[in-house]
Amino acid sequence: MSDSRSPLTVILPEKLIDGVQDAPQEGMAVAFGDVGILWIGRRGDLDNVQSDVPRQILEFPNSTLLPGLFDCHTHTNMPGDGRTGEEVDRDDSDDLRLLRSARNVAEALSTGVTTLCDCGSWNRTAFSLKDGLAQGIMPGPRTLVSGPPLTITGGHLWFMGGEANGVDNVRATVRERVKQGADFIKVAASGGSTLTSDPYRAAFSLKELQAIVDEAHNRNLPVLAHCRCTESVNFALDAGVDAILHCFFADADGSYRYDEPTAGRLAESGVWLNPTMHLGRVSRAHLQRIMEQRPFTPAEQERWERSNRMAGTAMEQFGRLISAGVKLIGGSDCGWGSYPFGDFQGELIAMRDAGLTPMQAIQAGTRNPAAALRILPQTGSIEPGKAADLLLVDGDPSANIQALRQVRTVFQQGRIVESARPATAMD
């Protein structure tokens, strides 16, 4: 008589980074089934764990097992080929953008990202993507979506369909996102690269931001705020957002000035900060390749000069913020600009370069985003009762963080991802 019970899968890695302990562990085993992670312990104790249940034991010498990666900032509609948001809005249909999203999330999963956030897509495309993933139409990570970001008229990402103005209107728009199925609220608290927006001034008034946060928190949704200037960072802190994306200290005239009081507020508040540092590295590498083939256009020349000018400034700012005690979460902003999907690891490496230890950078790309998005009980660490979202890499990323790119095997909710492959360095 055959045993109809689901077998246990047991992983025997050389090292385990569980997202809880501050150092890797050796001699460990992790057992999981179709309901999630069942047991973690010493290999010698494995025989005492449901010994009557069929099991398959997978040993991975010279490899490290860690939680699947969590990229908290992506744009799945975007191609990451250097085109601007305006160009994608002009040239592509929602149908094409949705097809691209399906390809992009599959690429993310193959390279070790088992959870991601879509922080802004056109119209209903993100909700359709989420539905398609839930129905198993295409492979992809657990995907949390915001839908079109809330933005003022002509503000950053206005073309995605999220313009809202005034306290009553922004409150109603948050309610609409909840109705559509948003997992979090994304708000453009300042302008950005969108041509009609101003990155050096706050977009929404404080009262508008407070209404957005109040309404989202009333529905138990976190709020992620795009902030590219100091004024918008302070407005976001005043309003009580959960995470700040980019967080660049710029004054109204466009000049950079590290702001000690704002840095202190960021550290004291405990608000999560997503620096998106690798985006600049990828942009410079993309422009370098263009330069080797032909002369720059005026727009490319301006981007080249600005990116090189700001590279050291951004690294210094985030290094100082790390020293001040600000909490970081990993989000690549991939899809945007010239950053394609497939190397979220580059953002974690950039965070290490700014001052995090490798273990801190790993937690910034696993446990911390799960905490920020309020799904830590489900994923983000290797603990009994959580989903078996797991990543095996060759080497030890706590000693050499570049090993995060050496993807060997990915498990998504206990199932092996057949398309798993190493990440491709984009810089």
N, C-alpha and C positions, 0 to 999 in steps of 0.2 A: 504493500500500500504506500503510495507516494505521500510525501510530506507537503501539504499545501501551504504551509506558513511561509511568509516572505523571508528569504535568507538575509542574514546580516552581512554587510560588507565591513571588513576590518582593514584599516590602513595602518601599516607599520612604516612610518617615515624615519629617517635618521634623526631629524629634529622636528619639534613641534613648536610653533608660535601660535598660541591659542587666542591672543587678543586680550587676555586677562593678566597673565603673568608678565613681568617686566623683562624676562630673559627667556631664550629658547630652552626647551626641555628635551632630554634625550631618553631613549628607552621607553617611549610612550606608544600607546595604541589608541586608536579612535574607532569605535564601532557605531554604525548607523544602519537604519533600515528605511523603508518607504515612509515612515512617520517622522523621520529626522534623526538627530544625533541621540544615541541611546546611552553611550558610556565612553568615558575617557579614563585611562589609568595606565599603570605600569604593565608592560608586556607580560610579566610573570603572573599577573592576576587575571589574564584574559580567559583562562579556562573556567573561571567561576562566573562568567557573564553569559547567561542564557545558553549554557553548554548543550542543551537539547535542541537548539535551533540550527538549521543548516547555515553555513557561513562560507564566504569566500574571503581569503586572506590575501591582500595585495601588499607586497613589500617594496619599498622604494629607497634603496640605499643611495647615499649622497644627495638626498633631496630633503626639502623642508616643506612641511604641511602647515598652511596658515588659512585664515578665513578668506573666502572669496572677496575680491576687491569691490569697493563701493565708490563709484564716481558720482559725486553729488551735483555735478554741473556739466550738462551736455546740451547740444541742440541737434536732435536726431534728424530734423528736416534738412540741415545744412550739409554741403558737400565737402567742406574742408579743403577746397582746391584753390583758394585765394579769392573767390568771388565774394562780393559784399552782400549784405542782407537785401539791399535795394535791387541788386542784380538777380538774386534768386527770386525775389518777389515779382520782378518784371518778366523773367524768362520761364519760370516753372509753374506748373499747375499744382493744385493740392494733391492730385492723383500721383504725380511724379514725386512730389515731396514725401508722400506716404510710402511709396515704394523705396525711396532712399532711406527712410527711417528704418524699414525692415532690414535692409542690408546693413545699416550702421549698427543696430543693436546686436545682430548676429556676429559682426566683427568684434564688438566689445566682449561678448561672451566667450568667443574663441580665445581671447587673450587674457582671460582671467577675471573679467568684471562680471560678477554674478548679481549685482544690484546697481542701478543707475537712476538718476533723475533727469528727466527732460525739462529744462528750465526755460522753455519757450519755443513753441511751434505754431504754425499757421492754423487758425480757425479750429476745426475739430480733428485735425490729423493726429494729435497726440492721443486723444481719447480712442480713436480708431485703432491706433497702434497697440494701445493697452488691451483693447478688446481682442485683437488678433492674437496677441501673445497668450492671453488667458484661454483662448480656444485652441491653442496649439497649431495655428496656421503657419507660423514660422518660429524659428528658434530665437531666443533672446533672454537677457537677464530679467530678474524682477525689475519692473520699470515703474517708477513713480512719476507722475506728470502734473504739470501746472496748467496746461493749456496756454492760450495767449497771455503773456504777462500784462498786468495792469500798468498802464502808462498814460501820461497826459496826451492831449491832442498834439500830434507831431513829435511826441517823445520817443525815447529809445524803443525800437521794435514796434512802433505803432502799426506797421504794415501787417503784423500778425493778427490784428483784429481785437486788441485789448484796450483801446482808448476809453478813458473814463475821467470825468472831471467833477469836482464838488463832493462834499461829504455824502450826500444821499446817493449819488451815482456810483461812487466807488464801493459803498456798502452793498448796493444792489448787484454790482458786478462780482463781488466776492460770493454772494449768494448764488449767482448764476454758475460760477465755477464749481461750487459745491454740488449744485444740481447736475452738472455735466460729469462729475466724478473726479474732480481734482484731488490729488493726494497732498498738495501743499499749494501755497499762494506765492507766486513770484511777482515782485513789484519793481519797476524801474524807478528807483528813488532819485536818480539823477539821469542826465543824458548819457550817451555813450558814443559808439562809432556811427550810429544812425545820423545821416547828414542833417536832418532838420532838428536834431536834439542838441542840447548844450551839456557837455560832460562836466563843466566846471561850476554848475549851480544845481541846487536841489530842484527836483521837478515838482513833486507834490508838496503842498503845505503840510505843516505838522498835524493840523486837525484832520486832513485827509488821510495821512499815514496812520494816525491813531485809529481812525474809523476802520481802515483796512485790517489792522492788526486785531482790533477788538472783535470784528466780525469773524475773522479767521479763527482766532482762539476760541470764540464762542462755539465754533463747529469742530474744535480740537484739531485744527490744521496749523502746522508751522508756517511762518512767513520768511521767505528768503528775499533780501533786498539787494538789488544791483546799486552799488554806490561808487562813483568815480571821483568824488570830491569830498573835502572835509565837512562842508556844510551838510551834505546828504548823510554822511556817516553819523553825525550828531543828531540829525532829525530821526534817523532810523533807531538809534539808541533811545532817544526820548520816547519814541512810539512803542518800543518793546519788541522789536523783531527778534527772530530766533537765530538768524544767520545773516552775515553781510558778505556779499560776493564782490570780489576785486579789492575794495577798500583801499583806494589810493588817496593820499593826502595832497589835494590840489586846491588852490585858492581860486576866487572868481576870475582872476586875470589869467588863469592857466598855469601859473607858476607853482612849482613844488615847494612845500615847506613841511618838514616833519613836525607834527603837532603833539607835543607832550601831553597836554590835558586830554586830548581825544584818545591818545594811546592809553592813558591811565583809565579812562572810562571804559575802553574796550576790555582791558584786563579785568577790571573790577566787576563789570557786568556779567562776565562769563558767556557773552554772545559768541557763537562760533564764527570763525572768519575763514573764507575761502579765497586764497590769494591769486589763483590762476597765473602763476609765474611762468610756467613752461610755454604758454601761448606765445610769449614774446620770443623765446628761443626758437620755436618752430617757425615763426614768421621770418626771423632773420635768416634761418637756413633756407627757407623757400625763396626769399629775395636774393640770397647769395647764388642760388642755382640759376635764377633769371639773369643776374648780372653776368654770369659766365657765358650766357648764350646770346645776349643782345643788350643794347642800352636800355636803361630804365625809362619808363614814361615819367612825366612830372609827378604824378600821384605816387608812383612806386619810389621815386627818389625821396619824396617827402616822408613816406612811411619808413624807409631805410634809415634816414637821418634821425627821425623821432624814436624809432625802436632802439637804435644804438645809443642814443642819448639817455634813454630812460632805463636801460638794462641794469646798470650799476645802481641807479637810484632805487629801483624796486627791490633789488636784493638787499640793499642796506636797510630800507624801511622795514621789510619783513623780518630781517635779522634783529632789529631793535624791538619790534613788536613781540618776537619770540622771547627775547630777554625780559621784556616787561610782563610776560606771563599770559599773553593772549592764546586762546585755544584755537587750533587750526583744524580744518577739515579739507580733505582732498577733493578737488573738482577741476577737471581739465578745461572746460569750456570747448571741448572738441566738437568738430563740425563747423565751428565758427572760423572765419579767416582761412588760414592755410593749415589748420590742424585737423587732419582726418582722424577717424576712429582707429583704435588699434595700439595706442601707447599711452594709456592713462598712467602707466608707471613713470613716464617722464615727469609728470607733475609731482609725484612723491619724491623723485630724485631731486628735483628743484627745491623742494621743501627741506630735504636733508642739506642741500648746499647752502640754504639760508640760515641754518642753525639747529634744526631738529636732529636728534640722534636717529640712526636707522630704525630703531624700534619705535620711536615716536612718530616717524614718518609712516611706518607700516600701520600704526594705530590710526593715524590721520586718514588712511585710505581703507580702513575696515570698520573698526569699532566706533570711531567718532562720528562719521556720517550717519550711521545707524542711530546713534543717540540723538543727533541733531534733527533727524527726520522722524523721530519717535517710533522707530521700529526695532530698537535694540532687543526687545524680548523675542524677536523672530530671527534675527541674523546679526552679523557683525563680529561675532566671536565664536569660538568652538567650545560650546557648552551643552550638556544634556538638555534636551527639550527644544533646541533650536534647529532650524533647517540645516540640512547638510550641504551648505554652500561652501565649497572647499577649493583650495588652490594648492597644487604641488609644483614647486619650482626646483630646478637643479641648483645646488649650492645653498649657501646660508645668507639670506638677505639682511640679517641682523649684523653680519660682519661686512658684507659687500652688498649694498642696496641694489646694485646693478643686476643682481641675481633675480630680482623680481621680474625682469624681462624674460628669464629663461623658463618659460611656462612649459611644464611637462604634462600635467593632467589637470582638468577642471571637472568638478562635480557640481551640478546644479540640482538642489533639492534631492540629493542622493543619487542622481543619475549622471553617468559619465558623459561629458561633452565630446563627441567624436571629432569635432573640428578643431579641438584645442591646438594651439601653436604658439611659439614664442612671439612676444611683442616686438614690433619693429621700431627701432629708435628713429624719431622724426627730426632730431636735431643734429 
